[in-house]
Amino acid sequence: MKLSAPTLLKQAAYTLLAGALVSIAGPARAGSGPWGAIAVATHGNGYGYSVNWPTRQGAEAAALSECRGSNSSCTIRYWFRDEYIAIVRSGSDYISWGWSPSYGGARARALDKCRQQASDPGDCHVELVKATGNP
């Protein structure tokens, strides 16, 4: 099938326009900053976190090490880049966490999770909010 000159010109114009839009929008935010991780005890209420590690493995090891200082049954629950994380506790029986590109979003997500699942939702309080890189 042979294409006419006007059809070829339209295709070329669409290709140029698409390329221009991609360059204006910039690359998708894939998280290129340092790493962080959250480790939570599977029994008890211990946790550990890390921020600003050059590798995911380093961030996970640091979070596990901090968690295991108070409890040996810890697992990585979340790893992240260019985000905020929040840790929320309710008494001695429940720990929740939340993440978001914004400080308020991470805090709200962790509090909402705690209020939905803790045995005493009125006791949910934010213990920390941290960020890696430039969220």
C-alpha positions in Angstrom: 0.0 0.0 0.0 1.4 3.3 -1.1 0.8 6.3 1.2 0.2 9.8 -0.2 2.4 12.8 0.5 -0.3 14.4 2.8 -0.7 11.2 4.8 3.1 11.0 5.3 3.2 14.6 6.3 0.5 14.0 8.9 2.3 11.0 10.3 5.5 13.0 10.6 3.7 15.9 12.3 2.1 13.5 14.8 5.5 11.9 15.6 7.1 15.3 16.2 4.3 16.4 18.4 4.4 13.2 20.5 8.2 13.7 20.9 7.7 17.3 22.0 5.1 16.3 24.5 7.3 13.7 26.0 10.2 16.1 26.4 8.0 18.8 28.0 6.5 16.3 30.5 9.9 14.8 31.4 10.6 11.3 32.5 8.1 9.4 34.7 9.0 9.6 38.4 10.6 6.3 39.0 12.3 7.0 42.3 16.0 7.5 41.7 17.0 8.8 45.2 18.3 6.9 48.2 16.5 3.9 49.7 14.6 3.4 52.9 12.8 0.4 54.5 10.5 -0.5 57.4 10.8 -3.8 59.3 8.1 -4.8 61.8 8.1 -7.6 64.4 5.8 -10.5 63.5 5.3 -11.1 67.3 5.2 -8.2 69.7 5.4 -4.5 68.8 9.0 -3.8 67.7 9.9 -2.0 64.5 12.9 -0.6 62.8 13.4 1.8 59.9 16.1 3.2 57.7 16.4 6.1 55.3 18.9 7.5 52.8 20.8 4.3 52.0 22.5 3.9 48.6 21.1 0.4 48.0 17.8 -1.3 48.8 19.7 -4.2 50.4 21.5 -1.8 52.7 18.3 -0.1 53.7 16.6 -3.4 54.5 19.6 -4.7 56.5 19.6 -1.5 58.6 15.9 -1.6 59.3 16.1 -5.3 60.2 19.0 -4.7 62.5 17.2 -1.9 64.3 14.0 -3.9 64.7 15.9 -7.0 65.9 17.5 -4.9 68.7 14.1 -5.2 70.5 12.6 -8.3 68.9 14.1 -11.2 66.9 11.0 -11.9 64.7 11.2 -9.0 62.3 10.4 -8.9 58.6 10.7 -6.2 56.0 7.2 -4.8 55.4 8.0 -1.9 52.9 10.9 -0.4 51.0 10.8 2.9 49.4 12.5 5.7 47.4 11.6 9.4 47.2 8.7 9.1 49.6 7.7 9.8 53.2 6.9 7.0 55.6 5.1 7.3 58.9 5.0 4.8 61.8 1.9 4.9 64.1 1.5 2.9 67.3 -1.6 2.1 69.4 -0.6 1.1 72.9 1.6 -1.9 73.1 -0.4 -4.1 70.7 -0.4 -2.5 67.3 2.0 -0.8 64.8 1.0 0.5 61.4 2.8 2.3 58.7 1.9 4.5 55.7 3.7 6.0 52.8 3.1 8.8 50.4 4.9 11.4 48.3 3.7 13.9 50.9 4.3 14.3 54.6 0.6 14.6 55.4 -0.4 11.7 53.1 2.0 9.3 54.8 0.8 10.4 58.3 -2.9 10.1 57.3 -2.5 6.7 55.7 -0.7 5.2 58.8 -3.3 6.8 61.2 -6.2 5.5 59.1 -4.8 2.0 59.0 -4.3 2.1 62.8 -7.8 3.4 63.5 -9.3 0.6 61.4 -7.3 -2.3 62.9 -6.1 -1.5 66.4 -7.9 -2.9 69.5 -7.9 0.7 70.9 -8.3 3.1 67.9 -8.5 6.1 70.1 -4.9 5.5 71.2 -3.3 5.7 67.8 -0.5 8.2 67.7 2.3 9.1 65.2 5.7 8.0 66.4 7.7 9.3 63.4 7.6 10.6 59.8 10.7 10.4 57.7 11.6 10.8 54.1 14.2 9.6 51.6 15.7 11.7 48.9 13.6 14.5 47.6 9.9 13.4 47.7 
